[in-house]
Amino acid sequence: MSQGPTKKRTVIQCYGCTAEFLSTRSDAKWCADCKRSNYSKLYVQYETMRTTPCVDCGRPSTRRCLRCRACANRQKNGRWVGEKNPSWKGGRHFSKRGYVEVLIAPHTRVLEHRYAWEQVHGPIPKNWLVHHLNGIKTDNRLENLVAMSRSQHHRNHHEPWEQRIRDLEAQLERCIDGASCDTRERLRVGSAFLQALFV
């Protein structure tokens, strides 16, 4: 088998360490050791020779870039914030408890029903809350909202359920003590009692 022509090697003196080395290229300047140690420094020098001015501030930027890093970051930061974001939902968000939260300032969310009440009636007193009359947490119309103390809210909101539990307990006692209830009646009262406990 015949091989192709071999390249001629020439002896060249290194620019860095002044040692002589063999190379197939006639324009070689560095030996392998100097090339490895000086590569990053030479690359930076090469890149700085090929810079272009930033279109915003005029400072040098790396090649293939319109802007320097500071101007590029400044431009990127405000691009997808708030209403500019394609996923923007008007600043409304649902909390884990099912209430609607609104964005009133950057990084400041408040419950929409409390915010709506405060806009019309002023600040809510301490230890008071805003109650939805129809029980729907997302219905934040003013005619559906009323401010009340926690004790009033407990009376209006929890006492009917507590009264229902007391009534069912009494029915269950009557069914267990006396023979006035048949098996179906006992099951109905027992299941209604459990439902009232866990609603």
C-alpha positions as CSV (number, residue, x, y, z in Angstrom):
1,M,0.0,0.0,0.0
2,S,1.3,3.4,-0.9
3,Q,0.7,6.3,1.4
4,G,0.2,9.9,0.3
5,P,3.0,12.3,0.3
6,T,4.4,13.2,3.7
7,K,4.4,16.8,4.8
8,K,7.7,18.4,5.2
9,R,8.6,19.5,8.7
10,T,10.5,22.6,9.4
11,V,12.4,23.7,12.5
12,I,10.9,26.9,14.1
13,Q,11.9,28.9,17.2
14,C,9.1,29.4,19.7
15,Y,8.1,33.0,20.5
16,G,7.4,32.2,24.2
17,C,10.3,30.0,25.4
18,T,12.7,30.4,22.4
19,A,13.0,26.6,22.2
20,E,13.1,25.0,18.7
21,F,10.3,22.7,17.6
22,L,9.3,20.9,14.5
23,S,6.1,22.0,12.7
24,T,4.4,21.2,9.4
25,R,3.1,24.7,9.2
26,S,5.5,27.4,8.1
27,D,3.6,30.2,10.1
28,A,3.6,28.4,13.5
29,K,4.8,30.7,16.3
30,W,4.3,28.7,19.5
31,C,5.4,25.3,20.7
32,A,2.8,22.9,22.2
33,D,3.6,23.8,25.8
34,C,3.5,27.5,25.3
35,K,0.3,27.3,23.2
36,R,-1.5,25.4,26.0
37,S,-0.4,27.8,28.8
38,N,-1.1,31.0,26.8
39,Y,-4.2,29.9,25.0
40,S,-6.8,31.7,27.3
41,K,-4.7,34.9,27.4
42,L,-4.2,34.9,23.6
43,Y,-7.9,34.2,23.0
44,V,-9.0,37.1,25.2
45,Q,-6.5,39.4,23.3
46,Y,-7.9,38.1,20.0
47,E,-11.5,38.7,21.0
48,T,-10.8,42.2,22.3
49,M,-9.3,43.1,19.0
50,R,-12.5,42.1,17.3
51,T,-15.0,44.0,19.5
52,T,-17.9,46.2,18.3
53,P,-19.4,49.1,20.2
54,C,-22.6,48.6,22.1
55,V,-25.7,50.2,20.3
56,D,-27.0,51.6,23.6
57,C,-24.0,53.0,25.5
58,G,-21.0,52.7,23.1
59,R,-18.8,50.6,25.3
60,P,-17.1,47.7,23.5
61,S,-19.1,44.5,23.4
62,T,-17.9,41.1,22.2
63,R,-18.3,40.2,18.5
64,R,-21.6,39.0,17.3
65,C,-23.4,41.0,20.1
66,L,-25.3,44.2,19.6
67,R,-25.2,45.2,23.3
68,C,-22.7,45.0,26.1
69,R,-23.6,42.6,29.0
70,A,-25.0,45.4,31.3
71,C,-27.2,46.8,28.6
72,A,-28.4,43.4,27.5
73,N,-29.4,42.5,31.0
74,R,-31.2,45.8,31.5
75,Q,-33.2,45.2,28.3
76,K,-34.1,41.6,29.3
77,N,-35.2,42.3,32.8
78,G,-38.3,44.2,32.0
79,R,-39.3,42.2,28.9
80,W,-41.7,39.6,30.4
81,V,-42.8,41.4,33.6
82,G,-46.5,42.0,34.5
83,E,-48.8,42.8,31.6
84,K,-46.0,42.1,29.0
85,N,-46.0,38.4,30.0
86,P,-48.1,36.3,27.7
87,S,-49.5,34.3,30.7
88,W,-50.8,37.5,32.4
89,K,-54.2,37.0,34.0
90,G,-54.9,40.6,35.0
91,G,-53.1,40.2,38.3
92,R,-55.7,37.8,39.7
93,H,-54.7,34.6,41.4
94,F,-56.5,31.9,43.5
95,S,-55.1,31.2,46.9
96,K,-54.9,27.7,48.4
97,R,-58.0,28.4,50.5
98,G,-60.1,29.3,47.4
99,Y,-60.1,33.1,47.7
100,V,-59.2,35.5,44.9
101,E,-55.9,37.5,45.4
102,V,-55.1,40.5,43.3
103,L,-51.8,42.2,42.6
104,I,-51.9,45.8,43.8
105,A,-48.1,46.5,43.5
106,P,-45.1,44.5,42.4
107,H,-44.8,41.5,44.7
108,T,-47.8,42.6,46.8
109,R,-50.9,40.5,46.7
110,V,-54.1,41.0,48.8
111,L,-57.4,39.2,49.1
112,E,-59.7,40.8,46.6
113,H,-62.8,40.8,48.9
114,R,-60.9,42.6,51.7
115,Y,-59.4,45.1,49.2
116,A,-62.8,45.8,47.6
117,W,-64.4,46.4,51.1
118,E,-61.5,48.7,52.1
119,Q,-61.8,50.8,48.9
120,V,-65.4,51.7,49.7
121,H,-65.7,51.6,53.5
122,G,-62.2,52.3,54.7
123,P,-59.9,50.1,56.8
124,I,-61.2,47.0,58.3
125,P,-61.0,47.1,62.2
126,K,-58.6,44.7,63.9
127,N,-60.0,41.2,64.5
128,W,-62.8,41.8,62.0
129,L,-63.2,39.9,58.7
130,V,-65.2,40.3,55.5
131,H,-67.8,37.6,55.1
132,H,-69.4,36.4,51.8
133,L,-73.1,36.4,52.3
134,N,-73.9,33.7,49.7
135,G,-70.9,31.6,50.8
136,I,-69.2,31.7,47.4
137,K,-65.6,32.8,48.0
138,T,-65.0,34.1,44.4
139,D,-68.2,36.3,44.4
140,N,-66.6,39.6,45.5
141,R,-69.5,42.0,44.6
142,L,-70.0,44.7,47.3
143,E,-73.6,43.7,47.9
144,N,-72.3,40.2,48.8
145,L,-69.7,41.4,51.3
146,V,-70.2,42.3,54.9
147,A,-67.6,43.0,57.6
148,M,-68.2,41.5,61.0
149,S,-66.3,40.5,64.1
150,R,-64.9,37.0,64.5
151,S,-67.5,36.2,67.2
152,Q,-70.4,37.3,64.9
153,H,-69.0,35.3,62.1
154,H,-68.8,32.2,64.3
155,R,-72.4,32.7,65.4
156,N,-73.7,33.2,61.8
157,H,-71.5,30.7,60.2
158,H,-70.9,27.8,62.6
159,E,-73.8,27.8,65.0
160,P,-76.4,26.4,62.5
161,W,-74.1,23.4,62.0
162,E,-73.5,23.0,65.7
163,Q,-77.2,23.1,66.3
164,R,-77.8,20.5,63.6
165,I,-75.2,18.2,65.2
166,R,-76.9,18.6,68.6
167,D,-80.3,17.7,67.1
168,L,-78.9,14.6,65.4
169,E,-77.1,13.5,68.6
170,A,-80.5,13.8,70.4
171,Q,-82.2,11.7,67.7
172,L,-79.4,9.1,67.8
173,E,-79.8,8.9,71.7
174,R,-83.5,8.3,71.3
175,C,-83.0,5.6,68.7
176,I,-80.4,3.8,70.8
177,D,-82.2,4.1,74.2
178,G,-85.7,3.3,73.0
179,A,-87.1,0.9,70.5
180,S,-88.9,3.7,68.7
181,C,-86.5,3.5,65.7
182,D,-86.1,0.6,63.3
183,T,-82.8,-0.3,61.8
184,R,-83.2,1.9,58.7
185,E,-84.0,4.9,60.9
186,R,-80.9,4.3,62.9
187,L,-78.7,4.1,59.8
188,R,-80.2,7.3,58.4
189,V,-79.7,9.2,61.6
190,G,-76.1,7.8,62.0
191,S,-75.1,8.7,58.5
192,A,-76.6,12.2,58.7
193,F,-74.7,12.7,62.0
194,L,-71.4,11.7,60.4
195,Q,-72.1,14.0,57.4
196,A,-72.8,16.9,59.7
197,L,-69.5,16.3,61.5
198,F,-67.3,16.2,58.4
199,V,-68.9,19.0,56.3
